[in-house]
């Protein structure tokens, strides 16, 4: 075992309560960190160091090994290095030996590209560096306070303002990950030593979650920063209003309602049915237009349902499905219970903020304008790398 990744994830947090379990793109921050590390080809083992049972359970479910962190190194003043050294000691005691390279990944950076992790690990394995950190290249002019004398330039002469292309870049440490030669890290008991290098990361991956405002920002960024990926599920359930429609209705003088749907959604549903993937429409709406559209699509429907979560739970059980392999697409607060039940909570653009925060995937096409088609395509993509769509 040459490379071990340790993810420190304590339960306490002053700025954001239970921060490491906060959802971004429908997944807890600790799970996102584990998944990024597991996807790096050069990392042999991923370990989460935590003092929290709920974090430990989430980490194990995501595929990490868990090391229970003692209380004396779990407080606000405990260093990340103390968690690294403790985890390495535990692995050695359990017979895993000493890795050549130790990687530290921090949950507070939700957008970590496994390719960047591999590139940083490669620099240490190849002997090009002893310590590598994730950094954002910047040409910004920086200033620091000098008390009563105002501010002064950092790394530049305020009287000389070269063009951006004429300035050597600086690197801002993002906090996302660090890669260290293990033996030397044990000697120095610190993450920086010897030949230090930087692994550049893109701007979208450089956001660190320290405050509630940061968390709100990364939730907005997630649909762009997270690469569109196949949705690997065994069944699809959707709300009706706001997903199959644009959430608007036309009412005539006789109080008759009509809605607008997308024909492309119909083709997507047809392809899903041909692939043998169950699909259900689940709605609180009592208007018969819901049943009429479901009949047109030739899919089962449950509408006029007050407790959608209970209905979904029963349907999943009746169908013999694993909830972790079910997708549910919704857009409003009455979908939150259903989104919490499944492994693939999905939202459409313009959904209620709580729904967007709970979603693992936010589709690119709006409700009533191809959202269902996009969902069907991405489900089929997981079945075949090159679906005939």
C-alpha positions in Angstrom: 0.0 0.0 0.0 1.8 3.1 -1.3 -0.7 5.9 -0.9 -3.3 6.4 1.9 -5.8 9.3 2.0 -6.9 10.5 5.4 -10.0 12.7 5.6 -10.4 14.6 8.9 -14.1 15.0 9.6 -15.0 15.9 13.2 -18.6 16.3 14.3 -18.3 19.8 15.9 -18.2 23.0 13.9 -18.7 26.5 15.2 -19.5 28.3 11.9 -21.9 25.7 10.5 -23.5 23.1 12.8 -22.8 19.6 11.5 -20.9 21.1 8.6 -19.4 17.9 7.4 -22.8 16.4 6.9 -24.2 19.5 5.1 -25.7 18.6 1.6 -24.1 20.0 -1.5 -25.5 18.6 -4.7 -27.6 16.1 -2.7 -24.6 14.5 -1.0 -23.0 15.3 2.4 -19.6 17.1 2.2 -17.9 14.1 3.8 -19.3 11.8 1.2 -18.2 14.1 -1.6 -14.7 14.0 -0.2 -14.7 10.2 0.1 -16.0 9.8 -3.5 -13.3 12.1 -4.9 -10.5 10.3 -3.1 -11.8 6.8 -4.2 -12.0 8.0 -7.8 -8.3 8.9 -7.8 -6.4 6.0 -9.4 -3.2 6.4 -7.3 -4.8 6.3 -3.9 -4.9 2.8 -2.4 -7.0 3.4 0.7 -9.4 6.1 1.9 -9.8 6.6 5.7 -12.1 9.0 7.5 -11.0 10.2 10.9 -14.0 11.2 13.0 -15.4 11.4 16.5 -19.0 11.4 15.2 -21.2 8.2 14.7 -23.3 9.8 11.9 -20.3 10.9 9.9 -18.7 7.5 10.4 -21.8 5.8 9.0 -22.0 8.1 6.0 -18.2 7.5 5.3 -18.5 3.7 5.5 -21.5 3.8 3.2 -19.5 5.8 0.7 -16.7 3.2 0.8 -14.2 4.6 3.3 -12.6 2.9 6.3 -13.2 4.8 9.5 -10.8 5.5 12.3 -12.4 6.7 15.6 -10.7 9.9 16.7 -10.3 10.4 20.4 -11.7 13.5 22.1 -8.3 15.0 22.9 -7.6 15.6 19.2 -11.2 16.4 18.2 -11.6 19.9 19.5 -11.4 23.3 17.9 -7.7 23.7 18.6 -6.7 20.2 17.4 -4.5 20.3 14.3 -5.2 18.4 11.1 -1.8 16.9 11.4 -2.7 15.3 14.8 -5.6 13.5 13.0 -3.3 12.4 10.2 -0.7 11.0 12.6 -3.3 9.3 14.8 -4.9 7.6 11.7 -1.5 6.4 10.4 -0.7 5.0 13.9 -4.0 3.1 13.9 -3.4 1.7 10.4 0.0 0.5 11.5 -1.4 -1.1 14.6 -3.9 -2.9 12.5 -1.2 -4.4 10.3 -1.5 -2.1 7.3 2.1 -0.8 7.5 3.3 2.7 6.7 2.4 4.2 3.3 5.0 5.9 1.2 2.7 8.9 0.6 -0.1 10.4 2.8 -2.9 12.5 1.2 -5.1 14.7 3.3 -8.4 15.7 1.8 -10.7 18.2 3.5 -14.5 18.0 3.4 -14.8 21.8 3.3 -13.7 21.7 -0.4 -16.7 20.1 -2.2 -15.3 20.2 -5.7 -12.2 18.1 -5.9 -11.2 16.6 -9.3 -9.7 13.1 -8.8 -7.3 13.9 -11.7 -5.8 16.8 -9.7 -5.4 14.4 -6.7 -3.6 11.9 -9.0 -1.3 14.7 -10.5 -0.3 15.8 -7.0 0.3 12.3 -5.8 2.4 11.6 -8.9 4.7 14.5 -8.1 5.5 13.0 -4.7 5.8 9.4 -5.9 8.1 10.5 -8.8 10.4 12.4 -6.4 9.6 15.8 -8.0 8.3 17.1 -4.6 8.1 16.2 -1.0 4.9 18.1 -0.2 2.2 19.4 -2.6 -0.9 21.5 -2.0 -3.9 22.5 -4.0 -3.6 26.1 -5.1 -5.5 28.6 -7.3 -3.3 30.6 -9.6 -3.9 34.3 -9.2 -2.5 37.6 -10.6 -4.4 39.7 -8.1 -2.7 42.6 -6.4 -2.8 42.0 -2.6 -2.6 44.4 0.3 -2.1 44.2 4.0 -3.0 46.6 6.8 -0.1 48.5 8.5 -2.2 50.1 11.2 -2.4 53.9 11.3 -0.4 54.1 8.1 -3.1 52.5 6.0 -2.2 49.5 3.8 0.8 48.5 1.8 1.3 46.2 -1.2 2.2 42.6 -0.7 4.6 41.3 -3.2 4.3 44.4 -5.5 5.3 48.0 -5.6 2.2 50.2 -5.5 4.0 52.7 -7.7 4.6 50.1 -10.5 1.6 48.4 -12.0 2.7 45.9 -14.6 0.1 44.2 -16.9 -1.4 40.9 -15.8 0.6 39.0 -18.4 3.8 40.6 -17.2 3.4 39.5 -13.6 4.5 36.1 -12.2 1.4 34.3 -10.8 0.8 33.8 -7.1 -1.0 30.7 -5.7 -3.7 30.9 -3.1 -3.8 27.8 -1.0 -7.4 26.4 -1.3 -7.3 23.9 1.5 -8.8 21.1 -0.7 -5.9 18.6 -0.4 -2.3 18.1 0.6 0.1 15.3 -0.4 3.1 14.5 1.7 5.9 12.0 1.9 4.9 10.1 5.0 8.3 9.5 6.6 9.2 13.1 6.5 5.7 14.2 7.6 6.2 12.1 10.7 9.6 13.8 11.4 8.3 17.3 10.9 4.8 16.7 12.2 3.6 19.2 9.6 2.3 19.1 6.1 4.9 21.5 4.6 8.6 20.4 4.3 11.4 19.8 1.9 10.6 20.6 -1.7 7.1 22.1 -1.7 5.1 22.3 -4.9 1.6 23.4 -5.9 -1.1 21.5 -7.8 -3.1 24.2 -9.7 -6.9 23.8 -9.5 -9.5 25.7 -11.4 -11.5 28.6 -9.9 -14.7 26.6 -9.7 -12.9 24.0 -7.5 -11.2 26.6 -5.2 -14.2 27.4 -2.9 -13.9 26.4 0.7 -16.9 26.1 3.0 -16.3 28.0 6.3 -19.4 30.1 6.6 -23.1 29.8 5.9 -22.6 32.1 2.9 -19.9 29.8 1.6 -22.3 26.8 1.8 -25.0 28.8 0.0 -22.5 29.6 -2.7 -21.3 26.1 -3.3 -24.9 24.8 -3.5 -25.4 27.3 -6.3 -22.1 26.3 -8.0 -22.7 22.6 -7.8 -24.9 22.2 -11.0 -22.0 23.8 -13.0 -19.0 22.4 -11.1 -20.3 18.8 -11.0 -19.8 17.2 -14.3 -23.1 15.8 -15.8 -23.0 12.1 -15.1 -25.2 9.0 -15.9 -27.9 8.4 -13.3 -27.6 4.7 -12.4 -31.0 3.7 -11.0 -33.5 0.9 -11.3 -36.6 3.1 -11.3 -37.7 6.7 -11.8 -40.4 8.6 -10.0 -41.5 12.1 -10.8 -43.7 14.8 -9.5 -46.1 16.2 -12.2 -46.5 20.0 -11.8 -43.2 21.7 -12.3 -41.5 18.6 -13.7 -43.7 17.5 -16.6 -45.1 21.0 -16.8 -43.7 24.5 -16.3 -45.8 24.8 -13.1 -48.3 27.0 -14.8 -52.0 26.2 -15.7 -54.5 27.9 -18.0 -58.0 28.3 -16.6 -60.9 29.1 -18.8 -64.3 30.8 -17.9 -65.7 27.4 -16.9 -62.8 26.8 -14.5 -61.3 24.1 -16.7 -57.6 23.8 -16.3 -55.0 22.8 -19.0 -51.2 22.5 -18.9 -48.4 22.5 -21.4 -46.1 19.5 -21.7 -43.1 18.6 -23.8 -43.4 16.1 -26.6 -39.7 15.3 -26.2 -40.5 14.1 -22.7 -42.9 11.6 -24.2 -40.1 10.1 -26.4 -37.8 9.9 -23.4 -40.4 8.1 -21.3 -41.1 5.7 -24.3 -37.4 4.8 -24.4 -37.3 4.3 -20.7 -40.3 1.9 -20.9 -38.7 0.0 -23.7 -35.6 -0.5 -21.6 -37.8 -2.0 -18.9 -37.1 0.7 -16.3 -40.2 1.4 -14.1 -41.5 4.9 -14.0 -44.2 6.4 -11.8 -45.8 9.8 -11.7 -46.6 10.8 -8.1 -48.6 14.0 -7.5 -50.8 15.8 -4.9 -52.7 17.4 -7.8 -56.3 16.1 -8.1 -57.0 17.5 -11.6 -57.7 14.7 -14.1 -55.1 16.2 -16.4 -52.4 14.3 -14.4 -54.0 10.9 -15.1 -54.7 11.9 -18.7 -51.0 12.7 -19.3 -49.9 9.5 -17.5 -52.3 7.5 -19.7 -50.8 9.1 -22.8 -47.3 8.2 -21.6 -48.5 4.7 -20.7 -47.0 4.9 -17.2 -48.7 4.3 -13.8 -49.8 7.3 -11.7 -50.7 8.1 -8.1 -52.3 11.6 -7.9 -54.4 13.4 -5.3 -51.9 12.0 -2.8 -51.6 14.0 0.5 -48.6 12.1 1.9 -46.4 11.6 -1.1 -43.5 10.2 1.0 -45.6 7.5 2.5 -47.0 6.6 -1.0 -43.5 6.5 -2.4 -42.2 4.3 0.4 -45.0 1.8 -0.1 -44.5 1.8 -3.9 -40.8 1.1 -3.5 -41.5 -1.7 -1.1 -44.3 -3.2 -3.4 -41.9 -3.1 -6.4 -39.1 -4.7 -4.4 -36.7 -1.9 -5.1 -33.7 -0.6 -3.2 -34.4 3.0 -2.3 -30.8 3.8 -3.0 -31.3 2.9 -6.6 -34.4 5.0 -7.2 -34.5 8.5 -8.7 -37.2 11.0 -7.6 -37.5 14.3 -9.5 -39.4 17.2 -7.9 -39.4 21.0 -7.6 -41.2 22.1 -4.5 -41.3 21.7 -0.7 -43.9 18.9 -0.8 -41.3 16.9 -2.6 -38.7 17.1 0.2 -39.9 13.9 2.0 -39.7 11.9 -1.3 -36.2 13.4 -2.1 -35.0 12.2 1.3 -36.2 8.7 0.7 -34.2 7.9 -2.4 -30.6 7.6 -3.4 -31.0 10.0 -6.4 -32.9 13.1 -5.4 -33.3 15.3 -8.5 -34.5 18.8 -9.0 -35.4 20.9 -12.0 -34.0 24.5 -12.6 -36.0 27.1 -10.7 -37.0 24.7 -7.9 -37.6 25.9 -4.3 -34.2 26.6 -2.7 -34.7 23.8 -0.1 -35.2 21.3 -3.0 -32.1 22.6 -4.8 -30.1 22.1 -1.6 -31.4 18.5 -1.2 -30.8 17.5 -4.8 -28.0 15.2 -5.9 -28.6 16.3 -9.5 -30.0 19.5 -10.8 -31.2 19.0 -14.4 -30.3 21.5 -17.1 -33.7 21.6 -18.8 -36.7 23.2 -17.0 -39.9 21.4 -16.2 -42.2 21.2 -19.2 -39.3 21.9 -21.5 -37.4 18.6 -21.6 -36.6 18.0 -18.0 -38.1 14.5 -18.1 -36.4 13.7 -21.4 -33.0 14.7 -19.9 -33.6 12.5 -16.9 -34.6 9.6 -19.0 -31.5 10.0 -21.2 -29.2 10.1 -18.3 -30.8 7.0 -16.8 -30.4 5.2 -20.1 -26.8 6.5 -20.4 -25.9 4.5 -17.3 -27.1 1.3 -19.0 -25.2 1.9 -22.2 -22.2 4.3 -22.7 -23.6 5.3 -26.1 -27.4 5.1 -26.0 -29.2 5.5 -29.2 -31.2 8.6 -28.2 
